[in-house]
Amino acid sequence: MGTTDGTDALLLVLRRQQARYAVPAENVEEILSIPDVTALPRQPEYMRGIFSYKGRAAAVLSLQTLCGCGTGESETVCVVLRIGDFLIALTADGAESLIADSGQRMQADGSLLDGKLLSLDFVLPGDPAVFVLNLKKTYQKIESDFSAASFV
Amino acid sequence: MTPPAGGSGGDEVGFFSAELESMAELYQRETAGLMEEFDTKQAGAMQSGRFSAQDINALFRVVHTIKSSAAMMGLADISSCTHRMEDLFLLFRERPERSIGFESRIFDLMYLFADYVEKENARVTQKDFRPKSAESVLGAIQKEIDFFKGGPDAPAAQAEARAEEPAAPVRQEPAAGAAAEPLAPGELVWRVTLRPGCQMENVRAYLLVRQLEGLCGRIATRPANLESADAAAQIVRDGLVLTLRTSHAEEAAQRLSASPYVLRVEELGSGNAEAAPGPDADAPSDDADAPQSRQNKFSMVSWSNVMQLQNVTGELITANTILGASIRKTVQGGPLENEFQTMTRLFHELEKLVAAVSMMPVSSVVPQYQRLVRDVAAREGKQIRLAVTGAELEVDRSLLDTLASPLIHLLRNAADHGIEAPEARAAAGKDARGTITLKFENMTDHLAVTVADDGGGMDPQKILRKAAERGLLTKDESEYSTDEILNLAFLPGLSTNEQTNQYSGRGVGMDVAQNVVSSLGGSVTIRSAPGEGTAVRMEVPVSVTSSECLRFMVGPHACLIPIRCVVRILSLAEAQEHLQTAEGRRWLQAEEMLPVLDLFELYGAQPGEDGQRLVIIRDARGSAALLTGPVTGQQTAVEKPLPALIGRNYRTRTGMVGCTVTETGRLGVMLNADWLLRLCGKDVAENGNN
């Protein structure tokens, strides 16, 4: 177990079935309904496809499928996230609320991690607990997965 | 350390005073432009192997102008460096023969000087800018001055006799007022109004007058003495009045107008109406009674704004394409469709204008390549000449910027591994000095860039052996043709060089060229002959905004490919009798045997019941037939890159290099003919022009 210092930042809480995940609100560009996605051939299951967001093509990833528990069919929202210079869109069952990032986090036990491609370094105490996505690490993991896999 | 220009020292305060800080960006742009001219002149001299009188004069002008601007900004080190460079160029100006035989030495010094000034200039707008000492550069310049002064044919006295002001054709005397004195034939009177608040107006005026050097035989100014204490105030009040005699009035006006400090240039009078009739002498003048306003014809525009303009234009064209599809669905003909056609025409006009704004001459990027080749040659003890052809072409700057990386790699490869050492060349009966040719060609809708060397060429057997060692071969060695072997050089990490150095040898260069060019929708070909050299040719489309594309389906996937690559479209049913199966794959017997690339198989899609087509494509690599679903139309497509997340392997494995908004508003994927042909592997039918 370990803790980090608190900040004034906000977190956006997303719902995936009964579980709650949070992403830093400062990374959120927009919350949309599921857009008209163009599927690409030979892609991993969690990659729903691409769509045009403000003139750029953004990859749309399914939170459900990334967690390895569902096909993403019940997902209704698409959260566009900016990670550095990159854009990704994460689809989820819903966007629940904004909460203050108290910083009172506990390091997650490895067994709590949902799916190998998500980086959930910390969980926010609560009932139920909120898993905070480390976006940068998650992006890097997915990028590595793309590079390593022979989808074709 | 150089004291802060604003006089308000302290570490927490910027180098410049508030007033000068507001000028820093202008100074930076102006200096960058001047250094570009400096680099271009140097590249020209390197091409010809000598300095012409014009080169020396131009270089002198450049350093002189930078000197004055730097002094204004309080940049004492740059001002000192440029002052010494003036001294050096003055030696050559007085006695041009001094430079003969020592050009290489002078080029080295010029690089040293340019490096210092350009690096300083790049930092000058940074908040924490502090000038770096120029001590070593100053020392190097002084050493050369001493050397050239000390030569037997360069009497010291001659150089010492330099007046504080360089010999200039400027004669400052009271201007002939347009109305007060009759003007001599050929004389012009202009009023130059400087931008309000540009500061140090008299110094700006002096620099402007100097810019006209070489264009005007006689220049008089009002105020006459630009160095006087009240000259600045007079210029603010009345403008700078120039009386000049020139046969290059248009160019002179352009030079003045191009200055960022000039608001406008007006013609107050001319003495050429009767005495010097020109071709337009009889043309009615619409400004007989009023001063003719010469608005600035040029202005500096931030490149990020131009790129933004390109993007917005692309978005407009995309939106227009979608709108057109909707209009066609709802109305057939009539005024609405006419209006749409007009809009489409206007958007294409806009696209052309944006393309024109984005153009820059190839010559502007040549100096960096000259430098690169020279550095490699010096380091490796080789003698190499870089011959550039097509430098006069104008090309979209984004394209030139994007091609910089592959060009750097290819030129390094050519200099480092292509051109042999002088002894080896001599032993082979070649000139000890090798030549690398960098050739730019305009092919209407394509730009072709070739890097060719007259070196030792590539050894196909060595490439084959390396590829085999790395497990990169896909068939028996004996089945590879020479061209196929050479194309193996494009595979990542395949280098036949036993040793790497700081320049090349890791097998990256060809791979980079391949990937960059493919991302632009172009193709790369390689030709090499042992003992004769190697040529790598890149062809890329010149339009970075839009291209006409054929749209077709492959199962659920909407795909587009540039029309320029499409030769013919056949229905599968029609072509059935011309299809053959050999070596485990299908072939289409057309004018030649074409391999069939089944896109359904490639993309894991199910073909529909009917509507399958064979789309025959062709590019520099060869030809092939793509098995696709139904063709759904043609559209102007603005290509966008695929998300970076997807990775470049995806492009190479699918031939999908980008995406575009289709008429339905959804994204379609852009296919690249070159990658698709690569996916056909050995079976691509080569073009006759290969």
Interface residues (C-beta under 8 A of the other chain):
Chain A: D36 T38 A39 L40 P41 R42 I50 F51 S52 G55 R56 A57 A58 A59 F86 L87 I88 Y139 I142 E143 F146 S147 S150 F151 V152
Chain B: N311 G314 E315 V554 G555 P556 H557 A558 L602 Y603 G604 A605 K640 P641 L642 P643 A644 L645 I646 G647 N649 Y650 R653 T654 M656 C659 V661 G665 R666 L667 G668 V669
